[in-house]
Amino acid sequence: MTAINRPIKRPGLRAALLNAALRKYVKEPAKRAEARGLEVSDELLARGARRTAKAMRRNERVPAFVSVDPLVIPTPAGDMDAEWVYTARAGEQGNDKHVILYLHGGGYFMCSAATHRPLTSRLAHGARRRVLAINYRQAPEHKFPAWLDDAVSAYRFLLAQGYDPKKISIGGDSAGGNLTLITLQQLRTEQLPMPGAAFCISPWACMAGESESLARNANRDVMFNPEGVRALGRFHAQESDLKHPLISPVNADYTGFPPMLIQASSTEVLRDDSRRVAMKARADGVPVVLEEWHGLPHVFHLFADFIPEAGKAIRTISAFVQSHA
């Protein structure tokens, strides 16, 4: 069993209310759809992405002290939209020389840099760093390895801008956590210098759906059903081996990776993805901090406007980044 830090003993009242709402409006409708035999398809993902974008439009607003500057990053596949998220604190005491590359989650078919501003804005403020959040290509219009190619292009962009790799942190949530781990593999393959630190929030690290928590937390998770997670993994892998390290990075070699912080919920179906990554990375000589936050939803950090646990977790990430990159 790998060492686990548990920052809280139980969720607060606001978190309990959030859990109830997510179970009613996210998990239960998905379960009914699965019971009707609804299969993952291009049309289903496109419809889900549109609904999510509409539902999360409120997330695009940021506090007055946060700046968001759009930019375009050239890639071999064409221009990629991205945004700088930062506060005045990023310029204090040379902090402008440090940067975070953030890879949003959303199952590789929904969400964007804009939907994750509640997280990236707090990260920029807390870590006193500029955050580069990218809009990598996603399904259904694009397939693997489009998102991996775009993430590597973003990292190359930062290097071309003169950033010292030791002062770059890379991180993401859910599918973005998967993307963080496979990007690090690809950087090593391409013999690019590794960043100074990495962090993953509830990484979807086993698309093969073999983690025991898929079954153990099937009823406790307030957002996802195990079969839906497995079906989406099969859709993205297509004909590829679901156990390939660039599909399911729980099976990766972590040799040479930077220090990592991993945060997950104790009750989510993806919990053991985080445990398995931490165990494998530690076995490969990587310093890893694994935190399990009890009874909170998947990527609870996005609800920082509502639950205090989210702000606390983001501050932990900020402190980790500051101490390593």
Secondary structure, DSSP 8 states (H G I E B T S, - for coil): ----B---SS--HHHHHHHHHHIIIIIHHHHHHHHTT----HHHHHHHHHHHHHHTGGGG---TT-EEEEEEEEETTEEEEEEEEE-GGGGGGGGGG-EEEEE--STTTS--TTTTHHHHHHHHHHHTSEEEEE----TTT--TTHHHHHHHHHHHHHHHTT--GGGEEEEEETHHHHHHHHHHHHHHHTT----SEEEEES----TT---THHHHTTTT-SS--HHHHHHHHHHHHTTS-TTSTTT-GGGS--TT---EEEEEETTSTTHHHHHHHHHHHHHTT--EEEEEETT--TTGGGGTTT-HHHHHHHHHHHHHHHHH-
